[in-house]
Amino acid sequence: MEKRSILHMLDPMPNNSPFDINMAMDAGFDVLMPYSNVKLDSIYRLTQDAIFSRGPTGVKRTGIFIGGRDLGLAMDMLDASQQAMVPPFEVSVFADPSGAFTTAAALVACVEKELKVTHGKELKDCTALVFGGTGPVGIATGIIASLAGAKTALVDHLLLETAEDVAKAYNRRFGCTLKGACASSEADKAQLVATADIIFCVAKAGVQVLSLAVLKEARQLKVAGDVNAVPPMGIEGIKRSDLGAPLIHAINAQGAVGVGALAVGNVKYKLQNEMLKLMLETDKPLYLDFREAFNKARDIV
């Protein structure tokens, strides 16, 4: 009799994400075991408890999911879990803190596709801004875009120092070339968007970041993507279902198009589902983070 599949869901926050639990169940795991308030120094022990209790055949039906909100901590947890493996007692591990890796991967993949289809450009040809760039999804978006070749700046709405510190930290960690920027006023935003080819808007839901007046200053904008599904939209004029629709308020940027939250969300949902299914289907243990998520998102779009 085949053993039931188990996903151990390790989260440093007080509560595991209901979204992730729903996704894991829909992906086909039989048993979900959520753990909250998990510390980094507990990962090694928890991993070995999981791998040594099922035997070599059982580990193929066992996985570990790492959540939380801190991208750096999630990556440290993934590394610690991998170091705890003792082949053939080895299971797949998937890190997706706050859904940031899959959301960012879906966003960048959707924007990349529209960039190619509408403008015949690659990410490496472009300058990108990430509004909301110091939050989890913003950081992940910036890392993915930068590693794909875009000249990318993380934009903070309060302090330049915050954006620069985050950019430097993740440049050291992943070898990307992020820069920091600040947009605390409409004038700051207008100055930034004037020379941007790509805008990623991943700021707080329900907050309009870029107004009609700011978008009028965009001169070379090609694609703008917004993950905000709560009115008002983060970028004025982008509808939630847009996927390559003309960005009507960017009147001085010829051919600019928008990607809305539902279009990104559709890819994100498929992506997270497929990543979780990979853990059940693989014969070889997988260690999944934003890099694998972006590769898979490119396949989906």
N, C-alpha and C positions, 0 to 999 in steps of 0.2 A: 504494500500500500504506500503510495507516494505521500511524503510528509507535507503538511500544510505550509504555505508560504507565510513568513513572518517579516514585518518591517518594524525595526526598532527606530523610533523617531526621537532623536536627541535634540533638546532645545534649551538654550541658556536662559530663556525668558520664563516668566511665571506661568505662561500658558502656551501650549502648542497651538499652531494655527489650524482652525477648523477647515480652512481652504485646503491645506496640505493633506489633512486627514481624509477629506472627501476625495481628493484627487488620487490618493494612494489606494483607497478602497475601489474606486472606479477603474483603476489600472489593473486590478486583479489580485491584490494581496489578500490573503484569507484572514490574517490576524494583524492588527496594528497595535503596537505597544508604545504609547506616548510617555516621554520622560521630560519633566520641566525642571528649571533651575539647575541644569547640568553645568558643571564646571569643567574647564579645559583639563585639569589634572585628573578628572574622572574618566576621560574618554578611553584611555588605554585599558583600564580595568573593565569597563563596560563592554568594549569591543571583544576582549578575550573571553568574557563571560558568554557573549553571543556565539563566538566561533567554536568554542570547545564543547558546547553542550549538544550539538546535533550530528557530529560525525561528518566525514567528507561529502557524503551525499546530501546531508541536511543543509550544509552551508550554501549549496546552490539554490536553496529555497529560502535563504535568509538575506536581508539587506539592512543597511543603516542609512537613515535620512537625517541630515543636519540642517536645522532651521536657525531661528534667532533673527536679529536685526543687524548685527555687526559683521561686515564682510570679512574683515581681517580675522576675527575670532572664528568664523565658520571655516575659513581656509586652514587655520591652525588646528581646528578640530578634525578636519578631513585628513590633514597630514599625520596627526597623532593616531587616528584610527588606522591609517595605512601602515604606520610603523608597528602597530600592535599585532598585525597579521602574522600567522605562522603557517605558511603553505604546507600541506594542502588545505589547512583550515583558514580560508580566506573568503570574505564576502564582499559584495559590491557596496560602495558608499557614494551617496549623492548629496552634495551640498547645494542648497538653494535658499539662503537666508532672506526672509520676507518675500520670497518669490522673486527676488531681485535679479538673480542670474537668468531665469527663464523669461522674465518680463523684458529685461534689457536686451537679451539676445533676440527676442521677437521684434522689438522696436527697431533695433539696428538692421536686422535682416529685411524688414518691410521697407525701411527708408532706403537701404542699399538697392533693393529691387527697383523702386520707383526712380531712383537716381539713374540707374542704367537704362530703364525703359524710356523715360521721358527725356533725359539729357545726354545719354551715352557716356556717362561719367562713372568713375570708380571712387570709392571712399578715399583712396590715396591721392586723388586729385583735388580734394576739398578741405575747406576749413569748417569746423563744426563747433557749435555752442551747446552746452548742456545746462539748461535752466533747471534749478533744483539739483544742481550737480554735486552737492555735498551730502545728500541723503543716500540710502542704500541703492535704490534703482539708478539714481544719477551717477554714482561712482561706478557701478557696474557698466552702465551705458558708456561712460567715458573711457573706461579701460578697453572695452570691446572695440569701440570706434578707433581709439588710438592704436591699438595693436593691429587693426586692419589698415592702418596707414593714414587716417584722417588727422589733420592738425586740430587737436581738440582742447577746448577750455571748459573747465568746470566753473559754473557761475553760481556764486552765493548771493543771496539777496541782502545781506547785512555787511559782511566783512571780507575784504580782499585776503587778509591774512588766513582766514579759515579756509578759503578755497585753495590758496597756495600751499598750506600745510597738508591738506588732504592730497593734493596733486603730487607733492613731493613724496609722501609716504607710499602711495601706490606706484609711483614711478620706480622707486627703489625695489619694491616687492615684485613687480611684474615686468619691468624693463620697458614700460610705455613712456610716452613723452607728453603727458598731460600738463596743462598750464592752469593757473587760477585766474578768475576774473570776478568782479563784483558789479552788481546792477541794483543799486538801492533806490534809483529814481527812474522815471520815464526817460529822461535824457540819457542816463547811463545805458539803458536798454537799447535806445535808438542808435547810439554810437556803436554798440557791439554788433547789432544785427546788420548794420550797413555793409559790412564786409564778410558776412557769413554765407557760406553755401548751404549749410545744413543747420537746422535748429531741432534739437531734441528738448521737449518740454516734459519734465517728470516731477514737477513741483507738487505741492500739497493739493489734494483733490478739492474742487470747488473754489479754486482761486484763479482768477484770470491773470496770467503773467504777461502776455503780449497783446496789447490792444491794437485797434485799427490804426491809431496814430503812430504807434511804434512800427508796425508792419509797413507802413508807407515809406519808412526810411530804408527798408531792405532793398539793396540795389542788385545783388547777385545771388539772392536766395533761390535755391533749386527745390529743396524738399524740406518740409517741416513735419515733425511727428509729435503727437500729443497723446499721453496715456491717461489723461484726466477724463473720466466718464461722468463726473458729477458737475452739473451746471453751476456757474458758467464754465465753459471750456477753458483750458489753459491758454489756448491760442485762439483769439477771436476769428471767427469765420470757418474754422475746421469743425465739421460735424463728426459725431462719434463713428459713423459707418464709412467715412471717407477713406478711400484707398487710391490715391493718385488723382483726386478731384482738384480742379484749379483752386488755388489759394487766392480768392478774389480780393482780399484786402492788401495783398502785396502787389500793389498796382505798378510799382517801378521795377519789379523783378519779373522779367519775361519768362513765362512758362512755369512759374513756381507752383508746386502741388502740395497737398496735405495728406497726412495719414492720421486717421482718428483712432480713438481708444478701443472701439469695438473691433476694428480691423486688427489692431495689435493684439488685443485680448484673445481673438480667435486663434491666432498663431501661438500665443503663449499657452493656451489651454491644450492644444494639440501637442505642443512641445513638451510640456511637463508630463502629460500622459505617456508620450512615447519614451521619455527618459526613464520614467518609473517602470514601464514595461520592459525596457532593456535589461533592468536588473533581474527580472524574472526569467528572461529568455536566454541570457548569455551563459556560455559554458566557462568563460574566463572572467574572473572578477574585474569589475570596472570601477574607476575612481572619477566621478563626474562633477564638473564645476562649470563655470561660465564658458570655457573654451569649447567643451563638448556640446554645450547648449547652443552656442552660436553656429557651430558646424551643422547641427541637426536643424536649427531654425532656417538656415540657408536652404537645406534640402526641402523643407516644408513649403517655403514661399516659392 
